[in-house]
Amino acid sequence: MQEKNNKRTIWAWCMFDWANQSYNMVITSTIFPSYYVGITRNKANGDTVSFFGHRFVNTVLSNYILALSYLVVVALLPILTSIADYRGNKRLYLQLFTWLGSLSCAGLFMLQQGKPLEFPMICFGLASIGYCGGFVFYNSYLPQIATVDQQDAVSAKGFIYGYVGSIVVQLICFVFVLFYDKIGITQDRACQISFLVVFVWWIGFSFIAFRRLPKGWPNAGAHNYNVLTGGFKELAKVFGKIRQMPLLKRFLSAFFFYSVGVQTIMLVAANFAAKELHMPDEHLIVIILIIQVVAVGGAVVASKSSEKFGNTTTLVWLVTVWTVLCACVSFITTEAQFFVAAAVVGVVMGGVQSLSRSTYSKYLPPNIPDTASFFSFYDVTEKLSIVVGLFCFGYVESRTHQMRVAALTLDGFFALGLILLVALLVKEVKKKRNTVEAVA
């Protein structure tokens, strides 16, 4: 078994976040959304595009493709994690998804104004599958490389590395986008080069994790069924275990609903800025960079807060901020207002993600061999929440042609998640009180 709390192993694990957050920054948050909205808007068709003979609102199409990619991940992960647990080769799947995602980012170079969208948008979906698919195996390493008392700090450290890495790669891309004329290229070509930069950065730094992280440990004795169908049986088995764990069950219910809001807002924020506020690339990049810097501090503060007040209490406050923020979306009409909202997002973004992951890890039974299956369930829950959020957002926007109205529909999910978190907190307090009374 792998030695826990090994500094070199934890560093290698964090470097995977350093590598793959380049996708999250450039493709999800800044350059790609702005570039995509810009080249798909014209006087003849407005903001509608053709995709395999069907017409869509440009941002609705990108949201639907993202949602479909997450749905594919949900379908694939039970099979892959079952094989990974059975053969003990989770690192192989970490590598396969990383290659898929990074190469697909290189394929986005083919996204050009006036050219067919089919191939580059398929690459857009595959990049999302590669990013999301790799994360389930990445997350499953957490309880195997860190003891319970260190998991909050290690989880936060991973996100911090990711934020810092994404800032560095964004600054590199920023040079191309801002100084394209001095380099002797067009602004569109600068954006396309940025997609290639993500490919090189993502796959290049991932090799640190590939070399240091353990391969995994075979768990064949725990499986007496076909590994291709066994993943779904394993999820059912995990679900059965979770039903017997009241606190974990309550947490996952809350996690699903507030993740609908958190993940969807993070995925559509750049489209909102480009489409509703007509924000130029360079302004959006600067704002997102500031968000990432603030998010580093937010993850640290959330980790320290969880040590003092507990994970659930801290999550209640974080989700409360998200709920209020989402309700204010319809009032954002200027870049300055978007900047303020983005700064608040930065504070709560890293905290809610890192604490959600470590809270789930803490609720798991100690020394379980098949952590990939348990984290598969966690990731399936998260990915399904994203599918629900993106489809709801896309559907409302397609009906109303108003991204503001679509954003407001997410607030109901935040509110429900917050209610369930408060109920979980009450349950935890009662359990602690009963335990103290029993000991006394």
Order of alpha helices (4+ residues) and beta strands (2+ residues): alpha-alpha-beta-beta-alpha-alpha-alpha-alpha-alpha-alpha-alpha-alpha-alpha-alpha-alpha-alpha-alpha-alpha-alpha
